[in-house]
Amino acid sequence: MAGRGGARGGDGDRADRAAPGPAGRTHGDSPAPAIGDIGFDIVGFDLDGTLIDTSATLARAVNHALAAGGRPLIAPDQVRPMIGGGAKLMLERGLALSGGAEEAEFRRLYRLLLDWYGANLADGSVPYPGMVAALDALAARGTRLAVVTNKFESFARTLLTDLGLIDRFDTLIGGDTLGKGNAKPSPAPIHAMIERLGGGRAAFLGDSVYDVAAARAAGVPVIAVSFGFLSGPVEDLGADAVIDGYHELIPVLDRLALAVPAQEPR
């Protein structure tokens, strides 16, 4: 990677309505075009660790399940790199620290985690600084916005609704929306995002290997955020660009639009 540079989801609401037809790190240093010249019709976002800092709530959910199983609790900083592959994988990683669990016990604790989390989704979850302003600036340009997450769609929709953000997105795709095997790192949700929003040139923003792999497999340029739930250096994700804050997003998207040739998504 080179140096620093750059949904609206269910039928009937803005989150599932198809639309009609100098900071950050990018490959290359082409000058940013004038505002309004952005080359992306669609920008998709991961949710946890990208749009919203959900780490405090998710850490409490994991520890609720661990406590019910008589396991040692783990610090929020230990939970952060476990986030991104969905709640089941997060719990598997948490239990692995104390020897794992038999299938029946895992199912019991997983249900407890989901029940607790479903009742406390927005408690302690906060948007990243500058995110709302960046979304509004993109929308003002006519860019269609999406959330593509590995969180259950119902949880993602409730979280965004509770935080007053759901109407800023044109579609929402959760980890269970397209059926088993079609969550990130599969390209399927990225393809679905583009199809739902009427086609066009797309970019994606995320904080994990799942995000980068899904975008790469779909043939879509991808930006990594350095402030997310990283398990290592952000450069190791191999994204096309990195941002350290949302104030960098639009300049980086503009530069990325020039640096990465337009192509049909795969």
C-alpha positions in Angstrom: 0.0 0.0 0.0 1.1 3.5 -0.7 1.1 6.5 1.7 -1.9 8.2 3.3 -4.6 9.8 1.1 -9.8 7.7 0.8 -27.1 2.0 3.5 -30.2 2.7 3.0 -31.9 -1.6 4.0 -35.9 -3.8 3.7 -38.5 -2.9 1.3 -40.4 0.3 1.9 -37.9 2.4 3.8 -35.0 4.4 2.5 -32.6 1.7 3.5 -33.8 -0.7 0.8 -34.9 1.6 -2.0 -33.0 1.3 -5.3 -32.0 4.7 -6.6 -32.4 5.9 -10.2 -30.4 4.9 -12.9 -5.8 16.2 0.9 -5.5 13.5 3.4 -5.5 9.8 3.6 -3.4 7.2 1.9 -3.9 6.0 -1.7 -1.9 4.4 -4.5 -0.5 7.3 -6.4 -0.9 11.0 -5.7 -3.2 12.3 -8.4 -4.7 15.7 -7.5 -8.3 15.6 -6.2 -10.9 16.7 -8.8 -13.2 19.5 -8.0 -16.0 18.8 -5.6 -18.9 17.1 -7.3 -16.6 15.2 -9.7 -16.4 12.1 -7.5 -16.2 9.0 -9.8 -18.3 6.7 -7.6 -22.0 6.3 -7.9 -22.2 4.0 -4.9 -20.3 3.9 -1.6 -20.8 1.0 0.7 -19.8 0.8 4.4 -19.1 -2.0 6.8 -20.9 -1.3 10.1 -19.0 -2.4 13.3 -15.6 -0.6 13.5 -16.3 1.4 10.4 -19.5 3.5 10.8 -20.1 2.7 14.5 -17.9 1.9 17.5 -19.8 -1.0 18.9 -16.9 -2.5 20.8 -18.1 -1.6 24.3 -21.5 -3.2 23.7 -20.1 -6.3 22.0 -17.6 -6.8 24.8 -20.4 -6.7 27.3 -22.4 -9.2 25.2 -19.4 -11.6 25.0 -18.7 -11.3 28.8 -22.4 -11.9 29.5 -22.1 -15.2 27.8 -18.7 -16.1 29.3 -20.0 -15.3 32.8 -23.0 -17.6 32.2 -20.6 -20.4 31.3 -18.4 -19.8 34.4 -15.6 -18.5 32.2 -13.1 -15.7 32.9 -14.2 -12.3 31.6 -12.1 -10.6 28.9 -11.1 -7.0 28.5 -12.8 -4.9 25.8 -9.4 -4.5 24.1 -9.2 -8.3 23.7 -12.7 -8.3 22.2 -12.0 -5.7 19.5 -10.0 -7.8 17.2 -12.5 -10.6 17.5 -15.2 -8.5 15.9 -16.0 -8.6 12.2 -16.8 -12.2 11.3 -20.2 -12.2 13.0 -21.4 -12.9 16.6 -20.8 -16.7 16.4 -17.1 -16.3 15.4 -16.7 -13.6 18.1 -18.0 -16.0 20.8 -15.9 -18.9 19.5 -12.8 -16.7 19.8 -13.8 -15.6 23.3 -14.4 -19.1 24.5 -11.1 -20.3 22.9 -9.2 -18.2 25.5 -10.5 -20.6 28.2 -10.4 -23.9 26.3 -13.4 -23.7 23.9 -16.8 -25.3 24.5 -18.7 -28.4 23.5 -21.4 -27.9 20.9 -24.4 -28.0 23.2 -22.7 -25.5 25.6 -21.7 -23.3 22.8 -25.3 -23.2 21.5 -26.6 -22.2 24.9 -24.1 -19.4 25.4 -24.5 -18.2 21.9 -28.3 -17.8 22.4 -27.6 -16.0 25.7 -25.2 -13.6 23.9 -27.8 -12.9 21.1 -30.6 -12.4 23.6 -28.5 -9.9 25.6 -27.2 -8.1 22.6 -30.6 -7.8 21.0 -31.9 -6.1 24.1 -28.9 -3.7 24.4 -27.9 -2.9 20.8 -27.4 0.8 21.0 -26.3 1.0 24.6 -22.7 2.3 24.4 -22.5 2.2 20.6 -21.5 5.5 19.1 -20.9 6.8 15.6 -17.3 7.6 14.7 -16.5 11.4 14.7 -17.2 13.1 11.4 -19.1 10.1 10.0 -22.5 11.8 9.7 -21.1 14.8 8.0 -19.3 12.6 5.5 -22.4 10.7 4.7 -24.4 13.9 4.2 -21.7 15.4 2.0 -21.8 12.2 -0.2 -25.5 12.2 -0.3 -25.5 15.9 -1.4 -23.4 14.8 -4.4 -26.0 12.2 -5.3 -24.0 9.2 -4.2 -26.0 6.2 -3.2 -25.1 4.9 0.2 -25.2 1.3 1.6 -24.4 -0.7 4.7 -23.0 -4.2 4.1 -22.3 -5.9 7.4 -21.8 -9.4 8.8 -24.1 -8.5 11.7 -27.6 -10.0 11.5 -29.8 -7.7 9.3 -32.4 -7.2 12.1 -29.7 -6.2 14.6 -28.1 -3.8 12.1 -31.4 -2.2 11.2 -32.4 -1.8 14.9 -29.0 -0.3 15.8 -29.0 2.2 12.9 -32.7 3.1 13.7 -32.0 3.6 17.4 -29.0 5.8 16.5 -31.1 7.9 14.1 -29.0 6.8 11.1 -31.1 4.4 9.1 -32.6 7.0 6.7 -29.1 8.0 5.5 -28.7 4.7 3.7 -30.3 3.4 0.5 -29.9 -0.2 1.3 -28.8 -2.5 4.1 -27.4 -6.0 3.7 -26.7 -8.1 6.7 -24.8 -11.3 7.2 -27.9 -13.4 7.0 -29.7 -11.4 4.2 -28.5 -13.5 1.3 -28.5 -16.8 3.0 -25.7 -19.1 4.4 -22.3 -18.7 2.7 -23.1 -15.3 1.2 -21.7 -13.0 3.9 -18.3 -11.3 3.6 -15.7 -12.3 2.5 -18.0 -13.6 -0.3 -18.4 -11.0 -3.0 -22.2 -11.7 -3.0 -23.3 -8.9 -0.7 -21.2 -6.4 -2.6 -22.8 -7.5 -5.9 -26.2 -7.3 -4.2 -25.5 -3.8 -3.0 -24.6 -2.6 -6.6 -27.7 -4.4 -8.1 -30.1 -3.0 -5.5 -28.8 0.5 -6.1 -29.2 0.4 -9.8 -25.7 -0.3 -10.9 -22.8 2.1 -11.4 -19.2 2.5 -10.1 -18.9 1.5 -6.5 -16.3 1.7 -3.7 -16.3 0.1 -0.3 -15.1 1.0 3.2 -14.2 -1.3 6.0 -11.9 -2.3 8.8 -11.3 -6.1 8.4 -9.9 -8.8 6.1 -13.5 -9.8 5.4 -14.2 -6.3 4.0 -11.2 -6.2 1.8 -11.5 -9.7 0.5 -15.2 -9.2 -0.4 -14.5 -6.0 -2.2 -11.5 -7.4 -4.0 -13.5 -10.5 -5.1 -16.3 -8.2 -6.4 -13.8 -6.0 -8.3 -14.6 -3.0 -6.2 -12.0 -0.5 -4.9 -11.7 -0.7 -1.1 -10.7 1.8 1.6 -9.6 0.7 5.1 -10.1 2.7 8.2 -7.3 2.8 10.7 -9.6 3.4 13.7 -11.6 0.2 13.4 -11.3 -3.2 15.1 -7.9 -4.1 13.6 -6.0 -7.3 14.5 -2.8 -5.9 13.1 -1.4 -3.0 11.1 -4.0 -1.5 8.9 -1.5 -1.6 6.0 -1.6 -5.4 6.2 -5.2 -5.4 5.0 -4.0 -4.5 1.5 -6.7 -2.0 0.8 -6.4 0.5 -2.1 -6.3 3.4 0.4 -6.5 4.1 4.2 -8.2 6.9 6.1 -7.5 7.9 9.7 -10.8 9.8 10.1 -14.0 10.7 8.2 -12.7 14.1 7.3 -10.4 12.3 4.9 -13.0 10.2 3.1 -14.2 12.4 0.3 -10.7 13.6 -0.8 -9.5 10.0 -0.8 -12.5 8.8 -2.8 -11.8 11.5 -5.3 -8.2 10.6 -5.6 -9.0 6.9 -5.7 -11.5 7.4 -8.5 -8.6 8.8 -10.6 -6.0 6.3 -9.5 -8.0 3.1 -9.9 -9.3 2.5 -13.5 -13.1 2.2 -13.9 -14.1 -1.4 -14.4 -17.2 -3.5 -14.3 -17.6 -5.3 -11.0 -16.9 -9.0 -11.3 
